[in-house]
Amino acid sequence: QVQLVESGGGLVQAGGSLRLSCAASGRSFNSYRMDWFRQAPGKEREFVAAIAWSGGSTAYADSVKGRFTISRDNAKNTVYLQMNSLQLEDTAVYYCHAKLPFVGAADYWGQGTQVTVSS
């Protein structure tokens, strides 16, 4: 099992930047694929970015490509989401997600951190 705690959210003006962190505890963090999802008010949770266990492979939603960067430090059991050029539409609760890379693996979620972008 793994426990996830997000931090780094807050209020930022449009065009600004934030860096989210997700600290993981438990076993074998470096075996997990890590993702960021977000959920805006009245909308479904959506995928934002993913990073493989080694950090060598990443993926992004089209809406954040070129603006967000996901990274991980397996020595610190932490995954990051650097968010630049923030837009009003990026306002949401951001969730960290962990999953082992095999069929049927359990999903682990953090409690979420609020990101609010103001004009």
trRosetta pair geometry for C-beta under 8 A, 3 or more apart (Angstrom, degrees):
i j d omega theta_ij theta_ji phi_ij phi_ji
1 26 5.2 -118 101 -136 59 137
1 27 7.4 72 50 26 47 92
1 106 7.9 -32 -109 84 71 147
1 108 7.2 134 -163 -93 68 134
2 24 5.2 -9 -176 -167 115 109
2 25 6.9 154 -158 76 64 40
2 26 3.7 -147 -106 54 53 147
2 27 7.3 -116 -75 46 81 51
2 28 8.0 -99 -68 69 113 71
2 29 6.5 116 -123 -98 131 73
2 32 6.5 -35 -14 -53 164 156
2 98 5.1 -49 81 89 142 156
2 108 5.1 127 70 106 92 175
3 24 6.9 148 75 -155 48 55
3 25 4.8 -12 56 58 100 95
3 26 5.7 140 8 -36 70 111
3 108 7.5 -120 -95 -174 24 129
4 22 5.5 -7 -166 -176 102 105
4 23 7.4 150 -153 77 50 44
4 24 5.5 -17 -98 -100 71 76
4 96 4.6 -150 172 94 135 119
4 97 7.7 -107 1 -87 176 18
4 98 6.1 174 -62 -9 130 116
4 108 6.0 132 -12 137 117 105
4 109 6.6 -111 54 149 132 20
4 110 3.6 -95 113 -70 106 90
5 22 7.0 156 75 -155 38 55
5 23 5.0 -19 61 59 95 94
5 24 8.0 -180 21 -77 69 33
5 25 7.9 28 -1 -3 106 102
5 110 5.9 158 -95 -139 16 114
5 111 7.1 7 -124 17 59 101
6 9 7.2 45 137 -23 111 108
6 20 6.2 -14 -164 -174 102 108
6 21 7.0 152 -154 84 52 50
6 22 5.1 -22 -95 -99 71 79
6 94 6.6 -177 -170 98 155 89
6 95 7.0 -122 -36 -131 150 33
6 96 5.0 171 -72 -11 103 112
6 110 4.5 115 -22 133 97 153
6 111 6.8 -141 28 56 98 68
6 112 6.2 -20 42 -157 142 10
6 113 4.1 -130 122 -20 118 112
7 20 7.2 156 82 -157 39 63
7 21 5.1 -15 62 61 88 97
7 22 7.9 168 20 -82 65 36
7 23 7.3 16 7 -4 111 104
7 113 6.1 158 -109 -93 16 148
8 18 6.2 134 153 169 96 98
8 19 5.5 -86 -165 98 143 56
8 20 4.2 177 77 -115 129 41
8 21 5.0 117 -26 9 130 78
8 113 6.3 66 56 142 63 162
9 18 7.0 48 -125 171 36 149
9 20 6.4 28 -61 -103 69 100
9 93 8.0 -7 -117 -135 160 54
9 94 6.4 175 -85 33 117 110
9 113 3.4 178 -17 150 126 100
9 114 4.8 132 147 67 145 43
9 115 4.8 -112 -141 -65 95 66
10 18 6.4 179 46 -119 93 132
10 114 7.6 88 -69 92 17 79
10 115 7.1 9 44 -119 38 57
10 116 7.3 -84 136 37 32 84
11 116 4.8 -21 -106 74 71 107
11 118 6.3 21 -173 -13 97 116
12 16 4.0 -139 172 85 110 135
12 17 7.2 -135 -166 56 153 20
12 18 5.5 -136 -31 -48 152 109
12 86 5.7 66 99 56 125 156
12 115 7.4 -24 20 -165 109 85
12 116 7.4 148 24 83 62 56
12 117 5.8 -27 75 -109 83 66
12 118 7.3 175 87 21 31 80
13 16 4.9 98 61 -21 68 123
13 117 7.3 58 175 -163 14 68
13 118 5.6 -51 -108 71 55 84
13 119 7.5 40 -154 179 77 8
14 86 6.3 -131 -134 97 42 78
14 87 6.1 38 -140 -127 97 37
14 88 5.9 -25 -89 -49 119 74
14 117 5.6 82 -82 169 65 106
14 118 6.9 -115 -24 88 79 37
14 119 5.5 13 -9 -112 129 48
15 85 6.1 -22 -136 -136 46 52
15 86 6.7 -53 22 52 12 68
16 86 5.4 -27 66 33 65 116
16 117 7.6 -176 47 -130 99 90
17 82 7.2 -6 -169 -176 111 79
17 83 6.2 162 -153 91 62 61
17 84 4.7 -10 -103 -106 105 62
17 85 7.7 20 -78 -14 80 37
17 86 6.7 171 -89 -19 31 105
18 83 5.0 -1 59 58 79 111
18 86 6.7 43 6 -59 97 143
18 115 6.2 -172 62 -128 160 113
19 80 6.0 -13 -175 -168 100 109
19 81 7.0 164 -157 81 53 49
19 82 5.0 -15 -108 -104 90 66
19 83 7.0 -178 -86 20 37 74
20 36 7.1 108 83 -121 142 137
20 80 6.7 150 82 -160 57 54
20 81 4.3 2 53 52 107 100
20 83 7.0 47 -6 -11 97 113
20 94 5.7 -84 -104 105 164 149
20 96 7.9 -169 144 -63 121 101
20 113 6.2 165 -133 67 112 139
20 115 7.5 -68 -67 -65 120 124
21 78 5.7 -19 -166 -168 99 117
21 79 7.5 146 -159 79 51 44
21 80 5.6 -21 -102 -103 64 75
22 34 7.1 168 81 -167 139 127
22 36 7.7 -164 -29 -88 140 89
22 78 6.5 150 75 -157 51 63
22 79 4.7 -13 57 60 108 90
22 80 7.5 -162 18 -75 77 30
22 81 7.9 51 -14 -10 105 97
22 96 3.4 128 -124 -102 145 154
22 110 6.0 -125 -138 -42 106 151
23 76 7.9 -75 -122 146 85 89
23 77 6.4 59 -163 107 65 93
23 78 5.2 -24 -100 -100 61 90
24 29 4.8 135 97 -120 133 121
24 32 7.6 -160 -153 47 166 147
24 34 7.9 -112 -46 -102 141 125
24 77 4.6 -124 66 169 85 98
24 78 7.0 -173 12 -83 81 37
24 79 7.4 48 -22 -2 115 94
24 96 8.0 -140 -69 143 93 140
24 98 6.5 90 -114 -66 135 151
25 77 6.8 78 -81 145 41 151
26 29 6.9 120 73 -67 80 82
28 31 4.2 -6 161 12 107 124
28 32 7.2 118 120 -28 82 87
29 32 6.0 -59 -165 21 43 113
29 74 6.3 168 101 -146 103 75
29 77 4.4 157 -20 -128 174 87
29 98 7.9 -72 -140 -137 70 144
30 53 5.7 87 166 -179 56 96
30 54 7.9 57 -177 -88 94 44
30 74 4.0 50 -94 -149 109 130
31 53 5.5 -16 -155 -131 19 141
31 100 6.0 -1 131 -120 103 92
31 101 7.9 -132 165 12 72 91
32 53 6.1 133 61 -101 26 92
32 98 4.4 1 176 -167 146 101
32 99 6.4 125 -158 58 91 24
32 100 5.9 -69 -106 -80 67 54
32 101 7.9 155 -146 -26 32 79
32 108 8.0 -45 -140 40 147 124
33 50 6.4 7 172 -172 107 106
33 51 7.1 174 -160 85 66 45
33 52 5.8 -37 -112 -124 88 43
33 53 6.0 -68 -69 -49 54 74
33 98 7.3 151 78 -154 49 52
33 99 5.5 -25 62 69 97 80
33 100 7.4 120 13 -140 83 12
33 101 5.2 95 -25 -69 115 94
34 50 7.1 161 90 -153 46 58
34 51 5.3 -10 64 58 92 92
34 70 7.7 -176 101 177 101 125
34 72 6.0 124 39 -84 144 135
34 79 4.3 -158 145 -77 156 160
34 96 7.0 -22 -166 -168 99 92
34 97 7.1 145 -161 80 51 56
34 98 5.6 -18 -104 -101 71 74
35 47 6.7 -57 -175 -140 128 88
35 48 7.5 134 172 52 82 76
35 49 6.7 172 -154 91 62 47
35 50 4.4 -20 -102 -100 88 80
35 51 7.6 176 -82 19 44 62
35 96 7.5 145 81 -162 51 46
35 97 4.3 -20 64 65 99 108
35 98 7.7 -173 23 -74 74 31
35 99 7.5 7 2 13 113 104
36 48 4.3 -52 102 68 95 121
36 49 4.9 19 42 49 105 87
36 50 7.7 -148 23 -69 63 44
36 70 6.4 -159 2 -100 117 120
36 79 7.8 -161 -53 127 94 123
36 81 4.9 48 -64 -75 162 144
36 94 6.0 -9 -170 -172 106 103
36 95 7.1 147 -158 77 55 47
36 96 6.3 -31 -101 -101 67 54
36 97 7.3 174 -88 17 17 89
37 45 5.1 35 157 173 128 104
37 46 6.3 166 -160 82 84 31
37 47 5.7 -50 -106 -102 83 38
37 48 5.8 172 -111 1 23 93
37 94 7.4 158 85 -156 42 55
37 95 4.8 -18 66 63 92 101
37 97 5.8 48 -5 -20 109 128
38 45 7.0 173 90 -151 25 67
38 46 6.1 -23 63 60 73 82
38 48 5.3 69 -7 -54 101 125
38 90 7.8 -44 172 -165 171 61
38 92 3.8 76 171 111 112 144
38 93 6.6 160 -155 79 68 43
38 94 4.8 -28 -98 -100 91 65
38 95 6.9 172 -88 15 35 77
38 115 7.7 -49 -130 37 127 120
39 43 6.4 -175 -164 84 64 84
39 44 7.0 -85 -126 149 94 25
39 45 4.2 -43 -76 -94 107 70
39 46 7.2 142 -87 10 54 69
39 92 5.6 153 70 -170 28 107
39 93 5.3 -16 59 57 87 94
39 95 7.1 30 -2 -10 100 117
39 112 7.8 -48 35 -124 107 139
40 43 4.4 30 66 34 90 127
40 89 7.8 -49 -83 -170 155 59
40 91 6.2 80 -122 96 103 73
40 92 4.2 -71 -72 -96 68 96
40 93 7.9 173 -82 16 30 66
43 46 7.3 -30 140 -21 117 112
43 92 7.9 -62 62 -113 123 114
45 95 7.0 -18 -145 27 126 137
46 61 6.9 59 146 -99 108 155
47 50 7.3 -22 -167 -39 113 103
47 61 5.5 154 101 -65 81 110
48 60 7.3 -26 157 -147 51 67
48 61 5.5 -67 -133 4 31 121
48 64 5.8 36 -163 5 81 157
48 68 6.7 -60 168 119 103 168
48 81 7.1 26 119 -138 135 144
48 94 7.2 -12 -10 -135 161 98
49 58 6.8 -9 -174 -173 98 100
49 59 6.7 166 -154 87 53 54
49 60 5.0 -8 -105 -106 85 71
49 61 7.0 -92 -59 3 58 79
49 64 6.6 -87 -54 91 102 141
49 68 5.8 -136 -49 121 139 126
49 69 7.9 124 -143 -177 161 12
49 70 4.0 175 138 -39 133 131
49 81 6.3 149 47 -119 137 107
50 58 6.6 162 85 -156 57 53
50 59 4.6 3 50 52 102 98
50 60 7.9 -152 23 -67 67 38
50 70 6.9 144 63 74 10 169
51 55 5.9 4 174 -118 117 52
51 57 7.2 149 -155 86 49 55
51 58 5.0 -13 -100 -103 75 82
51 70 4.7 -152 -43 126 115 120
51 71 6.9 132 -98 -115 160 16
51 72 5.4 175 110 -19 147 116
51 79 6.5 176 47 -140 132 119
52 55 6.7 -117 72 -26 75 13
52 56 5.9 -41 66 54 126 70
52 57 4.0 50 -8 53 129 98
52 58 7.4 -112 2 -65 79 44
52 101 7.6 22 -143 -71 83 143
53 74 8.0 56 175 -92 68 130
53 101 6.8 -99 -27 -15 116 126
54 57 7.4 61 61 9 96 82
55 58 7.9 2 -169 -57 50 95
55 71 6.8 36 -144 -156 113 62
55 72 5.1 -141 -89 51 104 99
55 74 7.4 -120 -30 -29 118 105
58 70 5.5 165 -141 64 121 106
60 64 5.4 -123 -176 82 111 94
60 65 4.7 138 102 -84 133 74
60 68 6.4 158 -135 73 124 104
60 70 7.5 -180 -83 -1 90 111
61 64 5.2 63 66 20 90 99
61 65 7.2 -138 91 -34 42 81
62 65 5.7 -35 -145 -1 36 119
63 89 7.4 -104 -175 119 128 128
64 67 5.4 -107 -166 63 60 102
64 68 4.0 -6 167 13 118 124
64 83 7.7 -61 -151 -124 118 88
64 90 7.7 95 -97 -108 101 108
65 68 7.7 -51 -78 41 18 84
67 83 6.9 23 140 -158 92 60
67 84 5.3 -145 -167 72 67 76
67 85 4.7 -101 -131 60 110 108
67 86 7.7 139 171 -75 127 40
68 81 6.1 -12 -168 -174 110 92
68 82 6.7 155 -158 83 54 57
68 83 5.1 -9 -106 -105 89 67
68 84 7.2 -175 -79 25 39 69
69 81 7.5 158 79 -156 44 46
69 82 4.4 -5 56 56 95 108
69 84 7.9 28 -1 1 97 106
70 79 6.9 -1 -171 179 93 102
70 80 6.9 161 -153 85 47 58
70 81 5.5 -16 -100 -103 73 72
70 82 7.9 -159 -72 23 26 73
71 79 7.2 172 91 -157 40 61
71 80 4.9 -8 61 56 86 105
71 82 7.2 25 8 -7 109 106
72 78 6.9 173 -153 96 64 49
72 79 4.4 -26 -101 -105 91 76
72 80 7.0 -176 -83 15 39 74
73 76 4.2 21 106 33 117 107
73 77 7.8 -33 93 19 76 21
73 78 5.2 5 53 61 97 92
73 79 7.9 -173 22 -82 61 35
73 80 7.6 44 -6 -15 95 109
74 77 7.0 33 -162 -78 39 42
79 96 6.5 143 67 -141 119 119
81 94 7.0 -135 60 177 154 146
83 86 5.7 54 142 -80 108 99
83 90 6.8 138 -173 -177 135 149
83 115 7.4 23 58 -145 168 154
86 90 5.0 -108 -158 53 83 150
86 115 7.7 -131 -143 168 137 121
86 117 4.7 -156 144 -107 114 131
87 90 5.1 112 58 -11 68 100
87 117 6.3 83 103 126 22 163
88 91 6.2 -23 179 -11 51 113
88 117 5.3 -152 -107 98 34 111
88 118 7.7 47 -108 -127 84 13
88 119 6.2 -3 -79 -64 120 90
89 117 7.9 -25 35 57 30 138
90 115 6.4 -55 135 120 92 128
90 117 5.2 68 64 -15 95 142
91 115 6.3 -152 -129 105 42 75
91 116 5.2 35 -131 -130 102 49
91 117 5.0 -125 -61 28 87 83
92 114 8.0 -152 114 -144 29 55
92 115 6.1 6 56 57 58 97
93 112 4.2 19 169 180 112 131
93 113 6.9 152 -158 70 69 25
93 114 5.4 -37 -101 -94 73 62
93 115 7.6 156 -105 18 23 72
94 112 6.4 146 71 -153 37 72
94 113 5.4 -27 60 62 91 81
94 114 7.8 159 14 -102 77 12
94 115 5.6 41 -17 -7 115 117
95 109 5.7 -13 180 -160 123 100
95 110 5.7 177 -158 59 68 86
95 111 8.0 -149 -121 89 86 15
95 112 4.8 -37 -83 -92 81 82
96 109 7.2 142 81 -158 56 49
96 110 4.0 48 48 -1 96 129
97 107 6.5 -26 -162 -166 103 95
97 108 6.9 144 -159 80 51 56
97 109 5.6 -14 -102 -101 75 69
97 110 7.6 -109 -61 6 43 81
98 107 7.7 141 73 -163 50 48
98 108 4.4 -17 59 63 96 111
99 105 5.3 118 -175 104 84 122
99 106 7.3 -157 -126 90 75 41
99 107 5.5 -21 -87 -107 107 62
99 108 7.1 -180 -69 22 56 77
100 105 4.0 -152 60 -140 89 147
100 106 7.6 47 16 41 100 66
101 105 7.2 25 7 -7 8 157
102 105 5.3 108 64 -44 70 113
110 113 7.8 -14 122 -20 131 86
